[in-house]
Amino acid sequence: MSTEPTATTSKEPKIRLDRVGKTYPGTKTPAVEELTLEVQEGEILVLVGPSGCGKSTTLRLINRMIEPSTGKILLDGEDVTDANPDKLRRRIGYVIQQIGLFPHQTISQNIATVPKMLGWDKARITEQVENLLSTVGLDPDVYRDRFPKELSGGQAQRVGVARALGADPDIMLMDEPFGAIDPITRDRLQNEFLRLQAELHKTIVFVTHDIDEAIKMGDRIAILGDRSTIRQIDTPERILAYPVDEFVDDFIGAGSTIKGLNFLQVGSLKQVEYPSITSNEPADVGIARLDQAYQEWLVLTDEQRRPLRWIRREDLSGPIPRDGEIGEPVGETLRTDDTLFHALELMVQSAAGQTVVVDAQGAYAGVVDTTHLNQAIRRAQREAQLHYEELEANA
């Protein structure tokens, strides 16, 4: 099944690869074969695929660390295929897994590499270095004069990002940038980078072999097969909801439906009335509400409608205690901007197998259960299917 980029816009893409190919000398099989790809300004496009599929080669073709055998590379609509490659690279920030800091230079000297090449004056370079160290969460007074060997892996990776941002490039290429770091530090750096991107709005092409990292980091994901053939390119939520073929489905792996819950919010659910009772109401009112709703559990709230406990019929054999200490604790509650993945996490921990939703004031607003999740998943799958059917009809 052929898939096209989801964004249909008249605006010129920031990066366009037009039938770009790369065949190395002495080989007949291309490493990259007639790849056409567009990256819109300000987005993170993640290239993901199995080892050897050509994703890192594709990244290096963009800044011409590897020269293309065929095709054109366009930045802002300008063909840079024949431009001076050194000048081209100074327009593009580049971050790699091995970081590649110059060991004989201080942190500030590393970050200043490209600005110096561009002829910035000393005062401007100093200001940029200070700003970038602060931006990536490193105190300039502490780190500016250190050498790379004095840094932890996570700190060195932050400096690598700062160096790539040194000349304030519009475009950043990132090749497995967080791949050689322990999981906790990796998660923190990913979060920090997404925070930076929300402020800086760079155009980023990001390579990883990890589908979970791709889902977290990408505005769009391009899943690549052999020779950088695009098997599917779309938003993470659409790919998770509707893998277009067996290759994509296998690459995403088990649990794609659950992962898709990260992109659905509690506020997207149609809230249905679920029985509740306040602590100052008589027990027989609660029993009547349970019978009327055909439910096993009732939400007990205080007089301000803040949820307190899950209670059942047997908890209502006598007056409701004023302190509400009956039944089971409600536990952590949900708000409308929480994800359905978080709702599922709380649901499996809840005595009632359901999770309570509260409004902005913390008052009881409803309940989320597995039926709601099932309906949300099926709706997302149907919407994604209709999207691809429309693409095929318009092809």
N, C-alpha and C positions, 0 to 999 in steps of 0.2 A: 504493500500500500504506500503510495507516494504521500509525503507530508510536506507542507509548506510552513514557513514562519507564520506565527499567529498575527503579528503586527502588520496591518495593511495601512500604510501611511504614505502620503505624497512627499514627506520630508526626506531629504537625502540621508541615507544611513551614515553614521560616523565611520564605520568600516565596511567595506564590501570586498569580498573575494569573488572574482568573476572567473569561473572555470579554472581555478588555480590547480596546478599539478606539480608533483615532484617525483622524478625518477632519478635515482642515483646512478652514477657511472658504473658500468659493468653489470647492471641488473635490468631485467625486462619488465618486472612487475613494479608499478608505481607505488611509492610510499603514500602518496596522496594523489587521488585521481579526480580531476575536473570538479573540484569543490567550489560550489557557489554558496556563499554565506553572507548574511547581513547582520551587523550589530548596530543597534540604535543608540543614539547619544544618551549617556547617563545610565545605561543598563549594565547589569552583570550577566554576561552570557557564559555559561559553564559548558565546557567540552568534556564529556565523560564517555568512557568506553573501556573495553578490555585492553590489557597490555599489548603493545605492538600495533594498535589500530591506527596510529598516526596522529594522535591528538597533540603531542608535544611538537611534532614536526610542523603541524599546522600553525601552532603558536609562533614558532620560529620563522615561519614563512611571512607572517604578518609584519615583523620588523626586519625581515630580510637578513637575519642571522644565517638563514639558509636561503639561497636564491631559488626562486621558482623555475621549473622547466617550461611551464606553460601558464597562460592566463594572466590576469591583471589583478593588482592590489590597489584599491582606491581608498583614500582617506578624505573625508568631506567632499567626495566626488572627484578628487584629483588623483590621477593615475600616478602612483609613486613607484611603479615597477622599475623604472629606469632612473629614479632619483638617486642622489648620493646616499648610500646606505648609512653612513655615519651620521649625517644630518637627520636622516629619518629616525634613527634610534634615539637621538636626543629629544625627539618629540614624544617618545613613548617610555613610560616607566616599566621596568622589568624586574620581577621578583621570582626567584627560583627556590626549590626545596633546600639546596645546599647553601643558600644565602649569598655566598660569594663575597663577603666583606674582605677588604684588603687588610691582611693581618698587621702590616707595618704602619698602618695609618690609624689615627684616633677615630673615635666615633664621629666627631664633628667633621673631620677630613673626609671620611667615607661619604657622609651625607652631602657634602659640598662638591662631590666629584663632577656631576653634570653642570651645575651652575658655574663652576670654574671654566669648564670647556666652552660654555656659552658667553663667557666674558663678563659675568656679573661683577659689580664692584664689591669690595671686601665687606662693607657695612651691610649691604643687601644680603650677601651670603650668610653673614653671622646671624642676622635677624631671621632668615629662613631656617637655618639650622636650629636655632632656639625654639622657634615656633613648631617645627616638625617634631622635635623631641618631646615637647609638651603634648602635641597632638596624639602621639602614639603612646603616651602614658609613661614617659621616662623623664625624670627631673634633669633639666640641662646642667644644673650645678653639679649633679652627681655623675652624669654619664658623658658629658661632652669630651672630656680628656682621657677617658678610658680607652683601652684597646680591645679588639674583638675577643681575645682569649680570656678577658676578665668578665665576660657576659655569660649568662645562662642561655640555653637554647631558645627559650621564649623571648628573652631580651634581645638576642641577636636577630631573631626574626622580626621583631618590631623595628630594629634599626634598618633591616633590609627593606621593609615597607617605607620607612622614612626616606631612605636613599632613593627609592623608586619615585617618591613624590618630590624629590629635591628641586627640580626645575618646574614644578607645578604642571605636569603633563596632562593633556586632555585624556590620554589613553594609557591604560595600564594592562600589561600582560603578566599573568601569575601562573607559574608552572609548579603544581603541587606545593604551594607556599607553606602549608602547615603540616606537611606529610611526615616530617621527621621529628615530631614533638609528641610528648606524652599526651594521652587523651584529655586530661584536665586542662593543661595549658593550651592545647589545641582548641578546645571549646571556648576558652576565654578569649583567645586571639581571634577566632571567628566572630564572636560577638562584638569584640572591639572594632574589628574591621567593618562589620556591617554598620556600626554606629558612625564610623568615619565616613563611610559611603553615603549615609543619609545626609551628612553635612557637605561633602565634597562633590557628589554627583559625577564621578569619573565614569568614563566608558571603559569597561573591564571585560577582558576575555580571560577566563579562569579555567585551568586544566586540573582535573582530578580523576582518579580511578574509583573514588568512593562515592557511590550513589547517594548515601545519606548526606555527605558534605555538599554534593551538587544540589540536593533538594533544599538544604538550608541556605546556601549562598546565592543561588541563581534566581534572577528574575525570569530567565528562560534557560532551558537545558537543551543541548544538542547531544543526543546519544549517537555515538559513532560506531560503525562497523569497520570491517577491513578497508584499508586505503582511505580512511576518513570519509567513508560513505555515510551520509546522514540517514539514520534509520527513523528518527523522530526528533523534531525540534518544536518545543512548545513550553508553556509555563509548567512548573513542577506539578501543580494541582491537576492540570489536564493529563499530563503523562501518567500520573499515578491513577487517575480515574479511568483512563482509556489507553492502555498500551496498544500500539497499532499492529504489532505482530509478535510472533513467538520470541524473536531475538530480544526485543525490548522487554517483554514480559519476563524472560529468563534473567536478563541483566538487572532489572529492578529487584527481582527476587521476592521471596515470600514476605508477606506483611505490607504490600503496597497499599492495600485498602486502609489499613490502620494508619500508615504514614500520611495518607491523604487527609485524615482528620485534623492534621496540623494546619490545614488551610481553610477549615470551616469553623465559624464562630458560633457560640451559643446564641448570639443575637439573630442568627439566620434561621433559627428554629421557630416554628409556630407553637407558642406556648399554649398548653391545654390546662384547664382547671384541674387542680389536684387538691384533695381534701386537707384541710388544716384546722387547728383549734388553738385558741389562746388559753393561757394558763388560768384565766379567771372564768372560763366557761365550764358548765357542768359536764361530767363524763358521758352522760347519755346523749349529749349533742354530738360528741365525737363518734360514738357507736353508730348513730343514725347516718352521719356523713360517710363513714366507712361502708355501711350497707348500701347507701345510695350510689357510691362511686365504684363499688365492687373492687375495692383496693384492700391490700393486706396492711399497709402502713398509713399512718397519719402524721403530718408534720405539726409538732407542738411549737408554738411561738410565744414570746412574751407579749405584754400589752402594747408594745411598739411594733409588733409584727416581726420581730427579729427571730429567726429560727433557732430553736433550742435542741429538740430531741426528735428522733423517730419513735413513734409509739404504735402498739398494736391493740387489738381488742382486749387481750388479757391484761394489758396495762391500765385498762379503764374500768376495772372491777370496783374501784372506789373513787372518792374525790381525787382530783388532780392535785398533787402537792404544790404549794405556792413556789417552792424552789425549782419545780420542774424536774426533779431527779427521778424520772421513770424512763423506761424504754432504753434506747441507745443514742449516743451522741450523734448529732448531725455531722460533725467534722467540718472540714474545709468546705466553703461554699463557692459558687461560681458567679461571675458577672457576665454581662452580655458580650464583652470583648474577649473573654477567655476562649481558647480553642476547644474543639470537641475532643481532641486528643487528651487534653488536660481533664475534660469531663469524664472520659473513659478511665483515666488513671484513678480519679476520685471514686468513680462508680464501683470499681472492683474492690476498693477499700471500705465501702459503705456497708453497714449492716443490712440496709434495705436494698442494696444493689442499684441504688439510684442516687442522684446528686441534686442538692437544693440550689436554686438560683435566687440571688437577691438583687434588688435594684441599687441605684447609686447611694441611697440612704441606708442600705443594709437590711431593708425590709424584705420579707418573703415575697417572691415573685413567681415561683413555680418549681417544677422538677424536670430533670432530664433523665431519661432511661434508655435502655438499649433500642427500644422501638424508634425513638427519635434519631439515634445514630444511624440505624438501618435506613430510615427514610432519607436522611441527609446524604448518605453515601450513594444510594440509588439515584437521587436527584442529580448529584454531581456527575455520576457516570452517564446518565442520560443526556445531560447538557453537553458533556464532552463528545459523546457519540454524535449528537446533532451537529456540533461544530465541524467535525470531520466529514460528515455527510454533506454539509454545505460546501466545504472546501472542494470535495470531489465533484460536486454538481457544478461548481463554478470553474473547474480546471479546464 
